Amino acid sequence: MVPGETPRLRPPPAPSLARKLRALWRVSRACSHLLFGVALVATRFGRDDPALRMRQARRWSTGFLHLLGVRLAVQGLPRPGAKLLVANHISWLDILAIDAVEPARFVSKAEVRRWPVFSGLASASGTLYLERERPRDALRVVHQMAEALQAGDTVAVFPEGTTGDGAELLPFHANLLQAAIATETPVQPVALRYFDAAQPISPAVLFLGETTLLQSVWWIACAQGLSVQVEILPARSVRQADRRRLAQTLRQDIEAALARPMRAAGQT
């Protein structure tokens, strides 16, 4: 794929009747879990206990993945304390996969505010919204990220700025990395990959072009043997770092991880 070129959508094959019925069952259970999440946020969601809030977010995200039929495999450990997680971006499911390992405050496109149900959950978890059509809005978000990092939070960003096809990384944008540099907060890269029973890169999770959220949920629910691997890579110091060079280094870290053969991993 040429850098800057929009990845092409490769829809998964049409599911059999049996897989459609199983998908309906998965979606119905996932919807119930969504409603449970809304109730959790409306009532107690660890309001005065950050550790409890992290445990609840981790359990909820893990449960949602399980109900959609997605197996979670984990490699590596997140460093303790405040950090900026930097990951490749394939699907909206990336947020749940990372949250199931290390709950974080995500920087997300402002359009997420219009997603039914998900928007309320995202806002409750401290999501920072970026107006992508306003170039100067990145400065505001960098300031919010810096405040969160100084408060000891874990913040997560997808520096590609959009979802890719899972085969090749898009260029990494460096602007948001300034928050970590300004606060001297370590940056920890995260490599995400999705595979299923038949393919090393599952087309079921692709969230490209005009794909809608509902269409994506259906493809995921129809998938057979779908797994997400979350590989937490060694953290990098940002002292005296140049943000553009840091972006290149982080991209190389993730690219190298994705190029390695998948190994046996722990799971939750």
Phi, psi and omega per residue, in radians:
M1 nan 2.346 3.131
V2 -1.272 2.320 3.116
P3 -0.933 2.327 -3.122
G4 1.553 -0.232 3.132
E5 -1.366 2.450 3.116
T6 -1.250 2.187 -3.141
P7 -1.065 2.574 -3.140
R8 -1.576 2.467 -3.135
L9 -1.372 2.321 3.061
R10 -2.108 1.558 -3.073
P11 -1.031 2.552 3.078
P12 -1.196 2.773 3.132
P13 -1.120 2.714 3.141
A14 -1.073 2.314 -3.115
P15 -1.359 2.742 3.060
S16 -1.290 2.961 3.121
L17 -1.057 -0.730 -3.138
A18 -1.074 -0.722 3.135
R19 -1.225 -0.565 3.069
K20 -1.129 -0.745 3.125
L21 -1.126 -0.723 3.097
R22 -1.131 -0.648 3.120
A23 -1.127 -0.708 3.094
L24 -1.054 -0.713 3.107
W25 -1.120 -0.752 3.132
R26 -1.113 -0.791 -3.105
V27 -1.132 -0.701 3.140
S28 -1.092 -0.723 3.121
R29 -1.217 -0.666 3.113
A30 -1.138 -0.647 3.090
C31 -1.103 -0.713 3.082
S32 -1.082 -0.681 3.123
H33 -1.169 -0.625 3.059
L34 -1.064 -0.785 3.128
L35 -1.112 -0.647 3.053
F36 -1.072 -0.699 3.106
G37 -1.097 -0.715 3.100
V38 -1.079 -0.771 3.117
A39 -1.108 -0.685 3.132
L40 -1.091 -0.776 3.136
V41 -1.141 -0.677 -3.077
A42 -1.274 -0.357 -3.051
T43 -1.849 -1.133 -2.931
R44 -2.339 -0.441 3.113
F45 0.042 0.917 3.029
G46 0.864 0.788 -2.976
R47 -0.988 -0.682 -3.112
D48 -1.988 0.313 -3.086
D49 -2.440 1.619 -3.111
P50 -0.998 -0.650 -3.135
A51 -1.129 -0.720 3.104
L52 -1.142 -0.709 3.135
R53 -1.073 -0.692 3.112
M54 -1.143 -0.729 3.125
R55 -1.124 -0.725 3.135
Q56 -1.140 -0.738 3.125
A57 -1.118 -0.707 -3.134
R58 -1.134 -0.802 -3.130
R59 -1.133 -0.722 -3.105
W60 -1.142 -0.791 -3.127
S61 -1.132 -0.734 3.095
T62 -1.065 -0.739 3.134
G63 -1.123 -0.690 -3.138
F64 -1.139 -0.756 3.091
L65 -1.029 -0.799 -3.118
H66 -1.068 -0.761 -3.096
L67 -1.182 -0.483 3.071
L68 -1.479 0.000 3.110
G69 1.475 0.391 -3.109
V70 -1.801 2.105 3.090
R71 -1.473 2.421 -3.133
L72 -1.858 2.163 3.063
A73 -2.076 2.359 -3.020
V74 -2.199 2.391 2.997
Q75 -2.246 2.440 3.103
G76 1.452 2.987 -3.109
L77 -2.268 2.403 3.042
P78 -1.241 2.503 3.093
R79 -1.230 2.626 3.115
P80 -1.259 2.768 3.065
G81 1.443 -2.987 -3.114
A82 -1.123 2.498 3.124
K83 -2.896 2.797 3.018
L84 -1.896 2.025 3.069
L85 -1.513 2.317 -3.134
V86 -2.169 2.066 -3.025
A87 -2.274 2.712 2.948
N88 -1.266 2.744 -2.974
H89 -2.169 2.126 -3.121
I90 -2.139 -0.664 -2.975
S91 -2.673 2.830 2.974
W92 -1.067 -0.382 3.127
L93 -1.160 -0.323 3.133
D94 -0.971 -0.687 -3.097
I95 -1.100 -0.768 3.129
L96 -1.178 -0.665 -3.141
A97 -1.106 -0.752 3.116
I98 -1.220 -0.765 3.135
D99 -1.067 -0.522 3.119
A100 -1.223 -0.311 3.124
V101 -1.830 -0.860 -3.105
E102 -2.554 1.660 -3.128
P103 -0.953 2.411 -3.046
A104 -2.532 2.888 2.960
R105 -1.620 2.053 -3.046
F106 -1.639 2.577 2.919
V107 -1.629 2.135 -3.015
S108 -2.311 2.732 3.060
K109 -1.121 2.547 -3.073
A110 -1.097 -0.388 -3.125
E111 -1.071 -0.398 -3.139
V112 -1.058 -0.460 3.114
R113 -1.035 -0.374 -3.103
R114 -1.669 0.003 3.128
W115 -1.362 2.189 3.134
P116 -0.999 2.375 3.067
V117 1.169 -0.938 -3.106
F118 -1.006 -0.603 -3.092
S119 -1.083 -0.744 3.128
G120 -1.126 -0.706 3.118
L121 -1.163 -0.709 3.141
A122 -1.115 -0.778 -3.135
S123 -1.128 -0.691 -3.141
A124 -1.133 -0.488 -3.138
S125 -1.528 0.096 3.050
G126 1.524 0.416 3.138
T127 -1.032 2.428 3.073
L128 -1.788 2.127 -3.023
Y129 -1.688 2.325 -3.117
L130 -1.978 2.174 3.049
E131 -1.442 1.696 -3.007
R132 -1.168 -0.447 -3.127
E133 -1.380 -0.095 3.102
R134 -1.974 1.727 -3.068
P135 -0.939 -0.643 -3.095
R136 -1.302 -0.204 -3.122
D137 -1.170 -0.378 3.112
A138 -1.061 -0.585 3.126
L139 -1.103 -0.735 3.114
R140 -1.092 -0.771 -3.114
V141 -1.181 -0.671 3.082
V142 -1.029 -0.722 3.105
H143 -1.091 -0.773 3.112
Q144 -1.120 -0.695 3.103
M145 -1.091 -0.760 -3.141
A146 -1.068 -0.723 3.101
E147 -1.090 -0.734 3.141
A148 -1.144 -0.745 3.135
L149 -1.137 -0.711 3.111
Q150 -1.145 -0.473 3.102
A151 -1.407 -0.036 3.116
G152 1.647 0.147 -3.117
D153 -1.387 2.776 2.933
T154 -1.686 2.221 3.135
V155 -2.025 2.512 -3.118
A156 -2.216 2.417 3.121
V157 -2.341 2.741 3.031
F158 -2.031 1.637 -2.985
P159 -1.215 -0.163 3.024
E160 -1.178 -0.419 3.083
G161 1.445 -0.177 3.102
T162 -2.809 3.021 -3.124
T163 -1.437 2.513 3.092
G164 -1.872 -2.985 -3.082
D165 -1.676 0.084 3.109
G166 1.434 -0.209 -3.107
A167 -1.662 -0.693 -3.133
E168 -2.359 2.517 3.099
L169 -1.373 2.499 2.981
L170 -1.440 2.900 3.078
P171 -1.021 2.546 3.114
F172 -1.609 2.260 3.031
H173 -1.477 2.450 -2.986
A174 -1.710 -0.244 -2.964
N175 -0.930 -0.853 -3.030
L176 -1.230 -0.316 3.111
L177 -1.179 -0.300 -3.130
Q178 -1.060 -0.503 3.132
A179 -1.082 -0.727 3.115
A180 -1.218 -0.697 -3.139
I181 -1.132 -0.762 -3.108
A182 -1.129 -0.559 -3.116
T183 -1.771 0.047 -3.114
E184 0.924 0.787 3.129
T185 -1.718 2.273 3.133
P186 -1.022 2.576 3.112
V187 -1.949 2.293 -3.113
Q188 -2.111 1.998 3.120
P189 -1.290 2.600 3.140
V190 -2.305 2.209 3.119
A191 -1.806 2.155 -3.129
L192 -1.957 2.404 3.006
R193 -2.585 2.565 -3.131
Y194 -2.081 2.355 3.106
F195 -2.490 2.790 3.141
D196 -2.303 -2.940 -3.048
A197 -1.145 -0.355 -3.044
A198 -2.018 -0.395 -2.982
Q199 -2.382 2.516 3.112
P200 -1.256 -0.354 3.023
I201 -2.225 1.895 -3.047
S202 -1.352 2.226 3.079
P203 -1.292 -0.204 -3.060
A204 -1.138 -0.472 -3.056
V205 -1.651 -0.092 -3.077
L206 -1.047 2.337 -3.089
F207 -2.259 1.229 -2.982
L208 -2.062 2.765 3.010
G209 0.996 -2.179 -3.077
E210 -1.671 0.267 3.114
T211 -1.051 2.280 3.110
T212 -1.578 2.850 3.121
L213 -1.085 -0.756 -3.129
L214 -1.118 -0.705 3.105
Q215 -1.091 -0.729 3.140
S216 -1.131 -0.756 3.107
V217 -1.026 -0.729 -3.122
W218 -1.134 -0.777 3.113
W219 -1.041 -0.742 -3.131
I220 -1.133 -0.762 -3.128
A221 -1.142 -0.504 -3.138
C222 -1.428 -0.257 -3.045
A223 -1.153 2.656 3.140
Q224 -1.976 2.139 3.111
G225 1.183 0.589 -3.104
L226 -1.304 2.313 3.108
S227 -2.330 2.624 2.986
V228 -2.109 2.285 3.076
Q229 -1.842 2.178 3.096
V230 -1.921 1.947 -3.140
E231 -1.903 1.977 3.120
I232 -1.521 2.019 -3.077
L233 -1.622 2.863 -3.136
P234 -1.004 2.452 3.140
A235 -1.244 2.702 3.113
R236 -2.095 2.421 3.064
S237 -1.274 2.597 -3.130
V238 -2.024 0.154 -3.117
R239 -1.073 2.216 -3.139
Q240 1.004 0.477 -3.111
A241 -1.452 2.593 2.964
D242 -1.655 2.252 -2.976
R243 -1.118 -0.599 3.139
R244 -1.220 -0.731 3.084
R245 -1.161 -0.655 3.098
L246 -1.086 -0.745 3.117
A247 -1.055 -0.735 3.121
Q248 -1.124 -0.722 -3.138
T249 -1.125 -0.771 3.140
L250 -1.131 -0.695 3.098
R251 -1.085 -0.725 3.117
Q252 -1.126 -0.682 3.105
D253 -1.040 -0.845 -3.100
I254 -1.213 -0.705 3.132
E255 -1.062 -0.736 3.127
A256 -1.139 -0.684 3.124
A257 -1.125 -0.727 -3.124
L258 -1.233 -0.401 -3.141
A259 -1.408 -0.312 -3.135
R260 -1.341 2.576 3.039
P261 -1.058 2.531 3.116
M262 -1.203 2.394 3.138
R263 -1.930 2.900 3.048
A264 -1.047 2.377 -3.065
A265 -2.351 2.812 3.045
G266 -1.233 2.857 3.140
Q267 -2.506 2.754 3.105
T268 -2.160 nan nan
